[in-house]
C-alpha cells in the first residue's frame, strides 16, 4: 500500500519540481495533495499525467497524510511544521527553519543517511541549502579517504535559487538590454543581466552573508564539525544550475588521479574531467539532471595535500526537490515509516 503525500508550496519552482520527481521516480504514492496559501487555491499543477488542483494549506487534515514535503519558506514552516509533525505526519522541510535545530536531522542521503534515525523527536527532517547539498556530496568520499582540514569555496549560483520572480527579472533585464529599454531592479540589489553579484541573503555582523554562513554551518553538521570552511557566495546570470570552485586541504596525501577514481565510484557523483576545451560540465548541462558533476580535478601545489575541484548541479533538483524525495525514499527503504492506511 502506498503513501499519502502533501506538497506544500506546490505552485513554486521547487514544489512543481517535487511533483515531477515523485512521478519520475515512481515513489509509492496512493494520493498526492498539492497545497499552498489561500491565494493559490484552484491553481492547476501537474503530477505525472495527472492534473491536480491546489488546495488550502490551512484547512488540510494532516492526520491522514503520511509525508509532507514542505517548500513554502521558513516562516510558513515555523508556523505549520510542528503542528503537522504533531499530527503524525513526517515533514521534510526545504527551508532553513529547522536546519540548525539539534533535534532535527539535516540529511543528504549519499552523505549521512544514518542521521535520519532521530527524526521522531519532532517528526521533522531538514533539507540543506542548495549549495551545501552538492558540495557535501563531492566532499564526503574525499573526506573518507584523506580527511579534510579546510575548504575554501566560491559559489556561482543561478537566479532560480531566489525563486520565480528572480528568474523573471533576469529574463526581463536581458530583453531590456537588447531593445534598449530601462533596466528595472526589484529582486536583486543590482542589475543581474550580464553581471555578477557577490551578495546572497542578508549581511551579518562579521561581513559574511547568511548564505555563506549556511554553507559553513551545514557542512559541519552534515559532514564533520572539525572541518574549517570559508565561502564567498555569488549570484550569476544563469537560470538553473549552481557551480562551485572548491579548494580543499587534507590531513593526508591524496593525488588528483586518486580523487578522480574515488569520485567516479561515489554515490551521486559523475566525473567529467578531460583536459581539453569543453571537457568539463557547466550549469547549462546540469539542468534537468540528478547528478552532482565534478570537473577540473587538479592538485594545488601551494599547500600540502591540496586539491581544486569544480562542482556543478541542478539546484532545483539535487539542491532542493530531488534531495527531499531521496530523504522520503530513505524513510521508506529503511522501514522507518509505514503508511497510516496500512497501519
C-alpha positions, -999 to +999 in steps of 0.1 A: +000+000+000+013+035-009+017+067+010-004+099+011+019+128+003+013+165+007+034+190-012+033+224+004+043+253-019+031+233-049+029+263-072+066+274-066+096+263-086+107+237-061+072+225-053+065+218-090+098+200-093+089+179-063+058+168-080+077+160-112+103+139-094+078+120-073+063+109-106+096+103-123+110+080-096+077+061-091+075+069-054+049+046-038+021+071-037-016+064-032-026+101-032-009+134-036-022+167-022-010+199-038-012+226-011-005+263-010-018+296+006-054+306+000-044+329-029-032+299-049-063+277-043-077+264-076-044+267-095-036+236-115-003+218-113+010+186-130+018+153-113+028+128-139+000+125-164-025+139-139-035+175-131-040+185-095-059+214-082-042+233-054-059+232-021-056+254+010-028+245+034-047+260+064-076+236+061-058+203+051-061+174+076-026+161+081-037+134+105-044+113+074-013+122+055+020+103+058+046+127+045+046+165+040+072+179+015+074+215+027+087+241+003+069+273+013+096+293+030+109+295+066+081+315+082+054+291+069+075+261+080+080+275+115+042+280+118+030+248+104+057+221+106+054+215+144+016+212+140+019+188+111+045+167+129+023+165+160-005+151+137+018+122+130+028+133+095+066+135+088+077+169+075+107+171+051+114+208+050+133+226+023+137+259+042+164+270+066+139+270+095+150+237+111+185+230+098+203+241+129+179+225+154+198+198+173+167+176+174+161+178+137+183+157+113+198+175+084+201+149+057+219+143+024+212+106+018+245+100+000+264+115+029+248+110+063+219+086+059+222+072+095+214+106+110+178+101+099+172+078+128+164+107+151+136+122+131+108+111+155+118+137+181+099+163+162+087+144+131+107+170+111+137+164+088+156+193+073+169+195+037+201+215+034+208+247+014+212+241-023+249+250-023+256+228+006+239+197-008+261+194-039+292+204-020+290+177+006+281+150-020+315+158-036+334+162-003+322+131+016+342+104-004+373+126-004+370+132+034+366+094+040+399+089+021+422+116+033+404+136+060+396+172+051+411+200+072+400+232+054+378+241+024+376+274+005+346+276-017+333+302-041+298+297-054+283+307-087+246+305-080+218+307-106+188+330-102+163+302-097+177+298-062+159+331-055+126+319-069+104+326-100+105+364-096+143+363-098+141+342-130+116+367-145+139+396-135+169+381-153+147+374-184+132+409-184+165+427-178+182+407-206+155+416-230+156+452-219+194+453-227+188+442-263+159+466-270+175+495-251+146+497-225+152+509-190+166+482-166+143+476-137+158+461-105+134+446-080+145+412-067+183+419-067+202+448-052+220+454-085+214+445-121+218+408-127+217+407-165+253+404-179+266+409-144+275+390-112+266+400-077+288+389-047+259+390-023+232+364-015+209+367+015+214+393+043+247+406+056+259+395+091+280+414+116+312+398+105+308+408+069+297+374+056+263+369+042+237+344+056+241+323+025+278+319+032+272+311+068+247+284+059+273+266+038+297+266+067+273+256+094+255+229+074+287+213+061+299+210+097+266+195+109+263+170+079+299+161+074+323+169+102+323+197+128+361+199+127+363+210+091+372+247+087+354+263+058+351+297+043+328+308+015+320+336-009+285+333-025+279+349-058+248+353-079+253+349-116+231+354-147+222+318-152+186+304-149+192+270-135+223+252-120+248+262-093+285+259-098+313+259-071+350+264-072+363+243-043+398+243-028+404+215-003+433+210+021+436+174+035+454+159+065+467+130+044+482+128+010+458+124-020+466+128-057+443+141-084+442+107-100+432+091-067+405+117-062+392+112-097+389+074-092+372+078-058+346+103-071+338+081-101+327+054-077+309+077-052+271+078-050+255+108-066+288+119-083+295+120-120+331+129-131+336+147-164+372+158-164+390+159-197+420+183-201+406+199-232+382+227-242+347+216-232+360+187-211+340+199-181+304+204-171+287+238-169+254+247-152+236+247-185+244+210-190+234+201-154+199+214-157+173+186-155+199+160-143+201+144-109+239+140-107+265+162-089+290+168-116+327+171-108+353+185-132+387+203-132+402+180-106+438+190-100+464+193-073+471+226-055+509+230-052+506+260-028+496+238+001+505+204+014+479+178+003+457+202-016+432+197-044+410+220-065+377+208-080+347+223-099+313+211-087+281+217-107+245+206-100+209+215-108+199+235-077+162+228-082+168+191-082+197+179-060+198+212-043+162+210-033+134+188-047+154+157-055+172+156-022+138+159-005+124+129-024+155+109-016+150+116+021+114+103+018+128+072-001+153+067+027+125+066+053+106+041+033+135+019+023+148+016+059+113+007+071+112+038+093+077+048+081+046+029+074+016+043+057-013+052+080-037+034+058-017+002+061-013+006+098 
